[in-house]
Amino acid sequence: MPLWVQLRCGLEPRTLAALTVVLIAASVFAAYHFWTGRPQTVRAPVRELPAAVAAPTAAAMQTAAVVPTGVPASVRPSGVVVVDVAGKVRRPGIQRLPSGSRVVDALNAAGGSRPGTDTTGLNRARVLTDGEQIVVGATASPPVAAAAGNAGSPGGPGGSGSPSGPISLNAATVDQLDTLPGVGPVLAQHIIDYRTRHGGFRSVDELRQVNGIGNRRFTDLRPLVQP
């Protein structure tokens, strides 16, 4: 260390050397801090949707494109039911309705019942089944006449008291069911009650589940009725 520096500063060599080291370390730290703290360009991350989310969305859009918007969502996937509306309606015949439709929908599709027609025997809230027939305003006069004629002559033709044609279990009234052999007013009411609780008969075999109809009576009634 030059003598003039020692004399001017009045410091010992060791103290001056330590001060020099501290100054050098501070300079290095300041330079490193300045270098690491300089502004840098940062690229914004690219936002990507997961493939698992995008795939169902596309499938849903394709499904929405092929489903008619005029049909309720609850009945769109099930297709249609074909029913035959007969009797006293304005436009009797085959009607194609959305699956899940009810008897009242079939009546409306057929133009409604004719004025003065008694529809109390129809359960208009019943859900339709494919291939069934709905008879509107069916009269019980022919079966009653046949039953009355057979009652006076048990041994004559048709002595069993059965009606001339199959009776619809879904459209018949209590009086019409009463004309069937072995079916009285009480059993006829049981059939009506079962029809109301279960939304109608889908097959003749369901008669077995009606209270009061055993195997023998079911065998007699089977050829005389239809759903």
Secondary structure, 3 states (H helix, E strand, C coil): CCHHHHHHHCCCHHHHHHHHHHHHHHHHHHHHHHHHCCCCCCCCCCCCCCHHHHHHHHHHHHHHHHCCCCCCCCCCCCCEEEEEEEECECCCEEEEEECCCEHHHHHHHCCCECCCCCCCCCCCCCECCCCCEEEECCCCHHHHHHHHHHHHCCCCCCCCCCCCCCEECCCCCHHHHHCCCCCCHHHHHHHHHHHHHHCCCCCHHHHHHCCCCCHHHHHHHHHHEEC
